[in-house]
Amino acid sequence: MTDHRWMHFSNGVVPPNAVVAGHDSDGDTIYVGRAFFSNDMLPAKVIPNKGKAYVAYAREEHELENYEVLSGYSYEWLPAENGAVPPSAVKVGRNVDGEYLYAGRGYHAGSLTMGKVHPSHGCLYIPYDSDEVKIFAYEVLSQPERWIDTTATNIPDGALIAGHDSNGDTIYVGRVFRNGDLLPAKVVPAKGKAYAAYAQAEHELTDVQVLTGSGFRWVPASHGNVAPGALSSGPNVDGESLYVGRAIYCDSLSVGKIHPSHGCIYIPFGGEEVRLENYEVLVRI
């Protein structure tokens, strides 16, 4: 839950690029928030025009002045029901028993109101008019990964930063298609290029797909292994999945391809395909 952009606010304030959740019955905009209440971290609806955040807990709606607000890009609301959530659902909170809670929204009394999806209870609970209202068909805040077609000089909003080149230039996560393989690529806007490791060489490209979104983290791994939830860039020509990784080399933190059957990560660097056995793998949380 730590890799999404949550910021502390109070009294109805929300940041630029706050994620919109819906609207109240009177048309007031509702934003995605969360708040700590009675030992639970709960999804919260934040309504600037009312100067409050609201959570559903123990059959009641509770008003709060202090809360966190989610901001960012590439979020979607995906349909679900009866406590289910899609694989890309954002983990917004957790209750005292350790169960994850998710941001959901549903229609009620002329509103599109946000609340908490509680999987073990089989429903969405929304805070509304002093009550905790149970809804069984709803939408869940999600963030499926998106690979955006672009160029190495035109980085889209929400692009995932992976590391830095030896001179400090920022590196983003990308992928390219080459000789039948979908390869992870390091994208360096300052150089106007993307770079991929293939056939013992570093290949420069201009056209690239850039990964956008949050809800990822880097997990240590080695010898071709990947962690649960590892993000694949796609298959190679033989049908083997390649994975997005990064590794430290010559004062850089560079993106490369984890090739499980080869037992390593390959990074593009200095014109070469550099083989390393220790690395980090990108996983979805």
Contacts in CASP RR format, 6 or more apart in sequence:
PFRMAT RR
TARGET T0000
AUTHOR 0000-0000-0000
METHOD contacts of the structure
MODEL  1
MTDHRWMHFSNGVVPPNAVVAGHDSDGDTIYVGRAFFSNDMLPAKVIPNK
GKAYVAYAREEHELENYEVLSGYSYEWLPAENGAVPPSAVKVGRNVDGEY
LYAGRGYHAGSLTMGKVHPSHGCLYIPYDSDEVKIFAYEVLSQPERWIDT
TATNIPDGALIAGHDSNGDTIYVGRVFRNGDLLPAKVVPAKGKAYAAYAQ
AEHELTDVQVLTGSGFRWVPASHGNVAPGALSSGPNVDGESLYVGRAIYC
DSLSVGKIHPSHGCIYIPFGGEEVRLENYEVLVRI
1 41 0 8 1.000
1 91 0 8 1.000
1 92 0 8 1.000
1 93 0 8 1.000
1 94 0 8 1.000
1 285 0 8 1.000
2 217 0 8 1.000
2 285 0 8 1.000
3 214 0 8 1.000
3 215 0 8 1.000
3 216 0 8 1.000
3 217 0 8 1.000
3 285 0 8 1.000
4 70 0 8 1.000
4 72 0 8 1.000
4 90 0 8 1.000
4 214 0 8 1.000
4 215 0 8 1.000
5 70 0 8 1.000
5 71 0 8 1.000
5 72 0 8 1.000
5 214 0 8 1.000
6 33 0 8 1.000
6 34 0 8 1.000
6 68 0 8 1.000
6 69 0 8 1.000
6 70 0 8 1.000
7 15 0 8 1.000
7 68 0 8 1.000
7 69 0 8 1.000
7 71 0 8 1.000
8 66 0 8 1.000
8 67 0 8 1.000
8 68 0 8 1.000
9 15 0 8 1.000
9 46 0 8 1.000
9 66 0 8 1.000
9 67 0 8 1.000
9 68 0 8 1.000
9 69 0 8 1.000
10 65 0 8 1.000
10 66 0 8 1.000
10 67 0 8 1.000
11 51 0 8 1.000
11 52 0 8 1.000
11 65 0 8 1.000
12 46 0 8 1.000
12 47 0 8 1.000
12 48 0 8 1.000
12 50 0 8 1.000
12 51 0 8 1.000
12 52 0 8 1.000
12 53 0 8 1.000
13 48 0 8 1.000
14 31 0 8 1.000
14 46 0 8 1.000
14 48 0 8 1.000
14 69 0 8 1.000
14 71 0 8 1.000
15 69 0 8 1.000
15 71 0 8 1.000
16 71 0 8 1.000
17 71 0 8 1.000
17 72 0 8 1.000
17 73 0 8 1.000
18 31 0 8 1.000
18 32 0 8 1.000
18 46 0 8 1.000
18 69 0 8 1.000
18 70 0 8 1.000
18 71 0 8 1.000
19 31 0 8 1.000
19 32 0 8 1.000
19 69 0 8 1.000
19 70 0 8 1.000
19 71 0 8 1.000
19 72 0 8 1.000
19 75 0 8 1.000
19 141 0 8 1.000
20 29 0 8 1.000
20 30 0 8 1.000
20 31 0 8 1.000
20 32 0 8 1.000
21 30 0 8 1.000
21 31 0 8 1.000
21 32 0 8 1.000
21 33 0 8 1.000
21 45 0 8 1.000
21 103 0 8 1.000
21 104 0 8 1.000
21 105 0 8 1.000
21 112 0 8 1.000
21 113 0 8 1.000
21 114 0 8 1.000
21 141 0 8 1.000
22 29 0 8 1.000
22 30 0 8 1.000
22 105 0 8 1.000
22 111 0 8 1.000
22 112 0 8 1.000
22 113 0 8 1.000
22 114 0 8 1.000
23 29 0 8 1.000
23 30 0 8 1.000
23 111 0 8 1.000
23 112 0 8 1.000
24 30 0 8 1.000
24 47 0 8 1.000
24 50 0 8 1.000
24 111 0 8 1.000
24 113 0 8 1.000
25 109 0 8 1.000
25 110 0 8 1.000
25 111 0 8 1.000
27 111 0 8 1.000
28 47 0 8 1.000
28 48 0 8 1.000
28 49 0 8 1.000
28 50 0 8 1.000
29 47 0 8 1.000
29 48 0 8 1.000
29 49 0 8 1.000
30 45 0 8 1.000
30 46 0 8 1.000
30 47 0 8 1.000
30 111 0 8 1.000
30 112 0 8 1.000
30 113 0 8 1.000
30 114 0 8 1.000
31 45 0 8 1.000
31 46 0 8 1.000
31 47 0 8 1.000
31 48 0 8 1.000
31 69 0 8 1.000
31 70 0 8 1.000
32 43 0 8 1.000
32 46 0 8 1.000
32 69 0 8 1.000
32 70 0 8 1.000
32 75 0 8 1.000
32 92 0 8 1.000
32 103 0 8 1.000
32 114 0 8 1.000
32 141 0 8 1.000
33 43 0 8 1.000
33 44 0 8 1.000
33 45 0 8 1.000
33 46 0 8 1.000
33 53 0 8 1.000
33 67 0 8 1.000
33 68 0 8 1.000
33 69 0 8 1.000
33 70 0 8 1.000
33 92 0 8 1.000
33 103 0 8 1.000
33 114 0 8 1.000
34 41 0 8 1.000
34 42 0 8 1.000
34 43 0 8 1.000
34 44 0 8 1.000
34 67 0 8 1.000
34 68 0 8 1.000
34 70 0 8 1.000
34 92 0 8 1.000
34 93 0 8 1.000
34 103 0 8 1.000
35 41 0 8 1.000
35 42 0 8 1.000
35 44 0 8 1.000
35 53 0 8 1.000
35 55 0 8 1.000
35 64 0 8 1.000
35 66 0 8 1.000
35 67 0 8 1.000
35 68 0 8 1.000
36 42 0 8 1.000
37 55 0 8 1.000
37 57 0 8 1.000
37 62 0 8 1.000
37 64 0 8 1.000
38 57 0 8 1.000
38 58 0 8 1.000
38 96 0 8 1.000
39 95 0 8 1.000
39 96 0 8 1.000
40 57 0 8 1.000
40 93 0 8 1.000
40 94 0 8 1.000
40 95 0 8 1.000
40 96 0 8 1.000
40 101 0 8 1.000
41 92 0 8 1.000
41 93 0 8 1.000
41 94 0 8 1.000
41 95 0 8 1.000
41 101 0 8 1.000
42 55 0 8 1.000
42 56 0 8 1.000
42 57 0 8 1.000
42 93 0 8 1.000
42 101 0 8 1.000
42 116 0 8 1.000
43 55 0 8 1.000
43 92 0 8 1.000
43 93 0 8 1.000
43 101 0 8 1.000
43 102 0 8 1.000
43 103 0 8 1.000
43 104 0 8 1.000
43 114 0 8 1.000
43 115 0 8 1.000
43 116 0 8 1.000
43 117 0 8 1.000
44 53 0 8 1.000
44 54 0 8 1.000
44 55 0 8 1.000
44 64 0 8 1.000
44 67 0 8 1.000
44 114 0 8 1.000
44 115 0 8 1.000
44 127 0 8 1.000
45 53 0 8 1.000
45 54 0 8 1.000
45 55 0 8 1.000
45 113 0 8 1.000
45 114 0 8 1.000
45 115 0 8 1.000
45 126 0 8 1.000
45 127 0 8 1.000
46 52 0 8 1.000
46 53 0 8 1.000
46 54 0 8 1.000
46 67 0 8 1.000
46 69 0 8 1.000
47 53 0 8 1.000
47 54 0 8 1.000
51 65 0 8 1.000
52 63 0 8 1.000
52 64 0 8 1.000
52 65 0 8 1.000
53 63 0 8 1.000
53 64 0 8 1.000
53 65 0 8 1.000
53 66 0 8 1.000
53 67 0 8 1.000
54 61 0 8 1.000
54 62 0 8 1.000
54 63 0 8 1.000
54 64 0 8 1.000
54 127 0 8 1.000
55 61 0 8 1.000
55 62 0 8 1.000
55 64 0 8 1.000
55 115 0 8 1.000
55 116 0 8 1.000
55 127 0 8 1.000
56 62 0 8 1.000
56 115 0 8 1.000
56 116 0 8 1.000
56 125 0 8 1.000
56 126 0 8 1.000
56 127 0 8 1.000
56 132 0 8 1.000
56 133 0 8 1.000
57 132 0 8 1.000
58 132 0 8 1.000
59 131 0 8 1.000
59 132 0 8 1.000
60 127 0 8 1.000
60 130 0 8 1.000
60 131 0 8 1.000
60 132 0 8 1.000
61 127 0 8 1.000
61 128 0 8 1.000
61 129 0 8 1.000
61 130 0 8 1.000
61 131 0 8 1.000
61 132 0 8 1.000
62 127 0 8 1.000
70 90 0 8 1.000
70 92 0 8 1.000
72 158 0 8 1.000
72 214 0 8 1.000
73 157 0 8 1.000
73 158 0 8 1.000
73 212 0 8 1.000
73 213 0 8 1.000
74 143 0 8 1.000
74 146 0 8 1.000
74 158 0 8 1.000
74 212 0 8 1.000
74 213 0 8 1.000
74 214 0 8 1.000
75 90 0 8 1.000
75 141 0 8 1.000
75 142 0 8 1.000
75 143 0 8 1.000
76 141 0 8 1.000
76 142 0 8 1.000
76 143 0 8 1.000
76 144 0 8 1.000
77 104 0 8 1.000
77 105 0 8 1.000
77 139 0 8 1.000
77 140 0 8 1.000
77 141 0 8 1.000
77 142 0 8 1.000
78 86 0 8 1.000
78 88 0 8 1.000
78 89 0 8 1.000
78 139 0 8 1.000
78 140 0 8 1.000
78 142 0 8 1.000
79 137 0 8 1.000
79 138 0 8 1.000
79 139 0 8 1.000
79 140 0 8 1.000
80 86 0 8 1.000
80 89 0 8 1.000
80 117 0 8 1.000
80 138 0 8 1.000
80 139 0 8 1.000
80 140 0 8 1.000
81 136 0 8 1.000
81 137 0 8 1.000
81 138 0 8 1.000
82 122 0 8 1.000
82 123 0 8 1.000
82 136 0 8 1.000
83 117 0 8 1.000
83 118 0 8 1.000
83 119 0 8 1.000
83 121 0 8 1.000
83 122 0 8 1.000
83 123 0 8 1.000
83 124 0 8 1.000
83 136 0 8 1.000
84 119 0 8 1.000
84 122 0 8 1.000
85 102 0 8 1.000
85 117 0 8 1.000
85 119 0 8 1.000
85 140 0 8 1.000
85 142 0 8 1.000
86 140 0 8 1.000
86 142 0 8 1.000
88 142 0 8 1.000
88 143 0 8 1.000
88 144 0 8 1.000
88 145 0 8 1.000
88 284 0 8 1.000
89 102 0 8 1.000
89 117 0 8 1.000
89 140 0 8 1.000
89 141 0 8 1.000
89 142 0 8 1.000
90 102 0 8 1.000
90 103 0 8 1.000
90 141 0 8 1.000
90 142 0 8 1.000
90 143 0 8 1.000
90 215 0 8 1.000
91 100 0 8 1.000
91 101 0 8 1.000
91 102 0 8 1.000
91 285 0 8 1.000
92 101 0 8 1.000
92 102 0 8 1.000
92 103 0 8 1.000
92 116 0 8 1.000
92 141 0 8 1.000
93 100 0 8 1.000
93 101 0 8 1.000
93 102 0 8 1.000
93 116 0 8 1.000
94 100 0 8 1.000
94 101 0 8 1.000
95 101 0 8 1.000
95 118 0 8 1.000
99 118 0 8 1.000
99 119 0 8 1.000
99 120 0 8 1.000
100 119 0 8 1.000
101 116 0 8 1.000
101 117 0 8 1.000
101 118 0 8 1.000
102 116 0 8 1.000
102 117 0 8 1.000
102 119 0 8 1.000
102 140 0 8 1.000
102 141 0 8 1.000
103 114 0 8 1.000
103 115 0 8 1.000
103 116 0 8 1.000
103 117 0 8 1.000
103 140 0 8 1.000
103 141 0 8 1.000
104 114 0 8 1.000
104 115 0 8 1.000
104 116 0 8 1.000
104 117 0 8 1.000
104 124 0 8 1.000
104 138 0 8 1.000
104 139 0 8 1.000
104 140 0 8 1.000
104 141 0 8 1.000
105 112 0 8 1.000
105 113 0 8 1.000
105 114 0 8 1.000
105 115 0 8 1.000
105 124 0 8 1.000
105 126 0 8 1.000
105 138 0 8 1.000
105 139 0 8 1.000
105 141 0 8 1.000
106 112 0 8 1.000
106 113 0 8 1.000
106 114 0 8 1.000
106 124 0 8 1.000
106 126 0 8 1.000
106 135 0 8 1.000
106 137 0 8 1.000
106 138 0 8 1.000
106 139 0 8 1.000
107 113 0 8 1.000
108 126 0 8 1.000
108 128 0 8 1.000
108 133 0 8 1.000
108 135 0 8 1.000
109 128 0 8 1.000
109 129 0 8 1.000
111 128 0 8 1.000
113 126 0 8 1.000
113 127 0 8 1.000
113 128 0 8 1.000
114 126 0 8 1.000
115 124 0 8 1.000
115 125 0 8 1.000
115 126 0 8 1.000
115 127 0 8 1.000
116 124 0 8 1.000
116 125 0 8 1.000
117 123 0 8 1.000
117 124 0 8 1.000
117 138 0 8 1.000
117 140 0 8 1.000
118 124 0 8 1.000
118 125 0 8 1.000
122 136 0 8 1.000
123 134 0 8 1.000
123 135 0 8 1.000
123 136 0 8 1.000
124 134 0 8 1.000
124 135 0 8 1.000
124 136 0 8 1.000
124 138 0 8 1.000
125 132 0 8 1.000
125 133 0 8 1.000
125 134 0 8 1.000
125 135 0 8 1.000
126 132 0 8 1.000
126 133 0 8 1.000
126 135 0 8 1.000
127 133 0 8 1.000
143 213 0 8 1.000
143 214 0 8 1.000
143 215 0 8 1.000
145 211 0 8 1.000
145 212 0 8 1.000
145 213 0 8 1.000
145 231 0 8 1.000
145 284 0 8 1.000
146 211 0 8 1.000
146 212 0 8 1.000
146 213 0 8 1.000
147 174 0 8 1.000
147 175 0 8 1.000
147 209 0 8 1.000
147 210 0 8 1.000
147 211 0 8 1.000
147 212 0 8 1.000
148 156 0 8 1.000
148 159 0 8 1.000
148 209 0 8 1.000
148 210 0 8 1.000
148 211 0 8 1.000
148 212 0 8 1.000
149 207 0 8 1.000
149 209 0 8 1.000
150 156 0 8 1.000
150 207 0 8 1.000
150 208 0 8 1.000
150 209 0 8 1.000
150 210 0 8 1.000
151 192 0 8 1.000
151 206 0 8 1.000
151 207 0 8 1.000
151 208 0 8 1.000
152 187 0 8 1.000
152 188 0 8 1.000
152 189 0 8 1.000
152 191 0 8 1.000
152 192 0 8 1.000
152 193 0 8 1.000
152 194 0 8 1.000
152 205 0 8 1.000
152 206 0 8 1.000
152 208 0 8 1.000
153 189 0 8 1.000
153 192 0 8 1.000
153 206 0 8 1.000
155 172 0 8 1.000
155 187 0 8 1.000
155 189 0 8 1.000
155 210 0 8 1.000
156 210 0 8 1.000
156 212 0 8 1.000
157 212 0 8 1.000
158 212 0 8 1.000
158 213 0 8 1.000
158 214 0 8 1.000
159 172 0 8 1.000
159 173 0 8 1.000
159 187 0 8 1.000
159 210 0 8 1.000
159 211 0 8 1.000
159 212 0 8 1.000
159 213 0 8 1.000
160 172 0 8 1.000
160 173 0 8 1.000
160 211 0 8 1.000
160 212 0 8 1.000
160 213 0 8 1.000
160 214 0 8 1.000
160 216 0 8 1.000
160 282 0 8 1.000
161 170 0 8 1.000
161 171 0 8 1.000
161 172 0 8 1.000
161 173 0 8 1.000
162 171 0 8 1.000
162 172 0 8 1.000
162 173 0 8 1.000
162 186 0 8 1.000
162 245 0 8 1.000
162 246 0 8 1.000
162 253 0 8 1.000
162 254 0 8 1.000
162 255 0 8 1.000
162 282 0 8 1.000
163 170 0 8 1.000
163 171 0 8 1.000
163 246 0 8 1.000
163 252 0 8 1.000
163 253 0 8 1.000
163 254 0 8 1.000
163 255 0 8 1.000
164 170 0 8 1.000
164 171 0 8 1.000
164 252 0 8 1.000
164 253 0 8 1.000
165 171 0 8 1.000
165 188 0 8 1.000
165 190 0 8 1.000
165 191 0 8 1.000
165 252 0 8 1.000
165 254 0 8 1.000
166 250 0 8 1.000
166 251 0 8 1.000
166 252 0 8 1.000
168 252 0 8 1.000
169 188 0 8 1.000
169 189 0 8 1.000
169 190 0 8 1.000
169 191 0 8 1.000
170 188 0 8 1.000
170 189 0 8 1.000
170 190 0 8 1.000
171 186 0 8 1.000
171 187 0 8 1.000
171 188 0 8 1.000
171 252 0 8 1.000
171 253 0 8 1.000
171 254 0 8 1.000
171 255 0 8 1.000
172 186 0 8 1.000
172 187 0 8 1.000
172 188 0 8 1.000
172 189 0 8 1.000
172 210 0 8 1.000
172 211 0 8 1.000
172 255 0 8 1.000
173 184 0 8 1.000
173 185 0 8 1.000
173 186 0 8 1.000
173 187 0 8 1.000
173 210 0 8 1.000
173 211 0 8 1.000
173 244 0 8 1.000
173 255 0 8 1.000
173 282 0 8 1.000
174 184 0 8 1.000
174 185 0 8 1.000
174 186 0 8 1.000
174 187 0 8 1.000
174 194 0 8 1.000
174 208 0 8 1.000
174 209 0 8 1.000
174 210 0 8 1.000
174 211 0 8 1.000
174 233 0 8 1.000
174 244 0 8 1.000
174 255 0 8 1.000
175 182 0 8 1.000
175 183 0 8 1.000
175 184 0 8 1.000
175 185 0 8 1.000
175 208 0 8 1.000
175 209 0 8 1.000
175 211 0 8 1.000
175 233 0 8 1.000
175 234 0 8 1.000
175 244 0 8 1.000
176 182 0 8 1.000
176 183 0 8 1.000
176 185 0 8 1.000
176 194 0 8 1.000
176 196 0 8 1.000
176 205 0 8 1.000
176 207 0 8 1.000
176 208 0 8 1.000
176 209 0 8 1.000
177 183 0 8 1.000
178 196 0 8 1.000
178 198 0 8 1.000
178 203 0 8 1.000
178 205 0 8 1.000
179 198 0 8 1.000
179 199 0 8 1.000
179 237 0 8 1.000
180 236 0 8 1.000
180 237 0 8 1.000
181 198 0 8 1.000
181 235 0 8 1.000
181 236 0 8 1.000
181 237 0 8 1.000
181 242 0 8 1.000
182 233 0 8 1.000
182 234 0 8 1.000
182 235 0 8 1.000
182 236 0 8 1.000
182 242 0 8 1.000
183 196 0 8 1.000
183 197 0 8 1.000
183 198 0 8 1.000
183 233 0 8 1.000
183 242 0 8 1.000
183 257 0 8 1.000
184 196 0 8 1.000
184 233 0 8 1.000
184 242 0 8 1.000
184 243 0 8 1.000
184 244 0 8 1.000
184 245 0 8 1.000
184 255 0 8 1.000
184 256 0 8 1.000
184 257 0 8 1.000
184 258 0 8 1.000
185 194 0 8 1.000
185 195 0 8 1.000
185 196 0 8 1.000
185 205 0 8 1.000
185 208 0 8 1.000
185 255 0 8 1.000
185 256 0 8 1.000
185 268 0 8 1.000
186 194 0 8 1.000
186 195 0 8 1.000
186 196 0 8 1.000
186 254 0 8 1.000
186 255 0 8 1.000
186 256 0 8 1.000
186 267 0 8 1.000
186 268 0 8 1.000
187 193 0 8 1.000
187 194 0 8 1.000
187 195 0 8 1.000
187 208 0 8 1.000
187 210 0 8 1.000
187 255 0 8 1.000
188 194 0 8 1.000
188 195 0 8 1.000
192 206 0 8 1.000
193 204 0 8 1.000
193 205 0 8 1.000
193 206 0 8 1.000
194 204 0 8 1.000
194 205 0 8 1.000
194 206 0 8 1.000
194 207 0 8 1.000
194 208 0 8 1.000
195 202 0 8 1.000
195 203 0 8 1.000
195 204 0 8 1.000
195 205 0 8 1.000
195 268 0 8 1.000
196 202 0 8 1.000
196 203 0 8 1.000
196 205 0 8 1.000
196 256 0 8 1.000
196 257 0 8 1.000
196 268 0 8 1.000
197 203 0 8 1.000
197 256 0 8 1.000
197 257 0 8 1.000
197 266 0 8 1.000
197 267 0 8 1.000
197 268 0 8 1.000
197 273 0 8 1.000
197 274 0 8 1.000
198 273 0 8 1.000
199 273 0 8 1.000
200 272 0 8 1.000
200 273 0 8 1.000
201 271 0 8 1.000
201 272 0 8 1.000
201 273 0 8 1.000
202 268 0 8 1.000
202 269 0 8 1.000
202 270 0 8 1.000
202 271 0 8 1.000
202 272 0 8 1.000
202 273 0 8 1.000
203 268 0 8 1.000
211 231 0 8 1.000
211 244 0 8 1.000
215 284 0 8 1.000
215 285 0 8 1.000
216 231 0 8 1.000
216 282 0 8 1.000
216 283 0 8 1.000
216 284 0 8 1.000
216 285 0 8 1.000
217 282 0 8 1.000
217 283 0 8 1.000
217 285 0 8 1.000
218 245 0 8 1.000
218 246 0 8 1.000
218 280 0 8 1.000
218 281 0 8 1.000
218 282 0 8 1.000
218 283 0 8 1.000
219 227 0 8 1.000
219 230 0 8 1.000
219 280 0 8 1.000
219 281 0 8 1.000
219 283 0 8 1.000
220 278 0 8 1.000
220 279 0 8 1.000
220 280 0 8 1.000
221 227 0 8 1.000
221 258 0 8 1.000
221 279 0 8 1.000
221 280 0 8 1.000
221 281 0 8 1.000
222 277 0 8 1.000
222 278 0 8 1.000
222 279 0 8 1.000
223 263 0 8 1.000
223 264 0 8 1.000
223 277 0 8 1.000
224 258 0 8 1.000
224 259 0 8 1.000
224 260 0 8 1.000
224 262 0 8 1.000
224 263 0 8 1.000
224 264 0 8 1.000
224 265 0 8 1.000
224 277 0 8 1.000
225 260 0 8 1.000
225 263 0 8 1.000
226 243 0 8 1.000
226 258 0 8 1.000
226 260 0 8 1.000
226 281 0 8 1.000
226 283 0 8 1.000
227 281 0 8 1.000
227 283 0 8 1.000
228 283 0 8 1.000
229 283 0 8 1.000
229 284 0 8 1.000
230 243 0 8 1.000
230 244 0 8 1.000
230 258 0 8 1.000
230 281 0 8 1.000
230 282 0 8 1.000
230 283 0 8 1.000
231 243 0 8 1.000
231 244 0 8 1.000
231 281 0 8 1.000
231 282 0 8 1.000
231 283 0 8 1.000
231 284 0 8 1.000
232 241 0 8 1.000
232 242 0 8 1.000
232 243 0 8 1.000
232 244 0 8 1.000
233 242 0 8 1.000
233 243 0 8 1.000
233 244 0 8 1.000
233 257 0 8 1.000
234 241 0 8 1.000
234 242 0 8 1.000
235 241 0 8 1.000
235 242 0 8 1.000
236 242 0 8 1.000
236 259 0 8 1.000
240 259 0 8 1.000
240 260 0 8 1.000
240 261 0 8 1.000
241 260 0 8 1.000
242 257 0 8 1.000
242 258 0 8 1.000
242 259 0 8 1.000
243 257 0 8 1.000
243 258 0 8 1.000
243 260 0 8 1.000
243 281 0 8 1.000
243 282 0 8 1.000
244 255 0 8 1.000
244 256 0 8 1.000
244 257 0 8 1.000
244 258 0 8 1.000
244 281 0 8 1.000
244 282 0 8 1.000
245 255 0 8 1.000
245 256 0 8 1.000
245 257 0 8 1.000
245 258 0 8 1.000
245 265 0 8 1.000
245 279 0 8 1.000
245 280 0 8 1.000
245 281 0 8 1.000
245 282 0 8 1.000
246 253 0 8 1.000
246 254 0 8 1.000
246 255 0 8 1.000
246 256 0 8 1.000
246 265 0 8 1.000
246 267 0 8 1.000
246 279 0 8 1.000
246 280 0 8 1.000
246 282 0 8 1.000
247 253 0 8 1.000
247 254 0 8 1.000
247 256 0 8 1.000
247 265 0 8 1.000
247 267 0 8 1.000
247 276 0 8 1.000
247 278 0 8 1.000
247 279 0 8 1.000
247 280 0 8 1.000
248 254 0 8 1.000
249 267 0 8 1.000
249 269 0 8 1.000
249 274 0 8 1.000
249 276 0 8 1.000
250 269 0 8 1.000
252 269 0 8 1.000
254 267 0 8 1.000
254 268 0 8 1.000
254 269 0 8 1.000
255 267 0 8 1.000
256 265 0 8 1.000
256 266 0 8 1.000
256 267 0 8 1.000
256 268 0 8 1.000
257 265 0 8 1.000
257 266 0 8 1.000
258 264 0 8 1.000
258 265 0 8 1.000
258 279 0 8 1.000
258 281 0 8 1.000
259 265 0 8 1.000
259 266 0 8 1.000
262 275 0 8 1.000
263 277 0 8 1.000
264 275 0 8 1.000
264 276 0 8 1.000
264 277 0 8 1.000
265 275 0 8 1.000
265 276 0 8 1.000
265 277 0 8 1.000
265 279 0 8 1.000
266 273 0 8 1.000
266 274 0 8 1.000
266 275 0 8 1.000
266 276 0 8 1.000
267 273 0 8 1.000
267 274 0 8 1.000
267 276 0 8 1.000
268 274 0 8 1.000
END
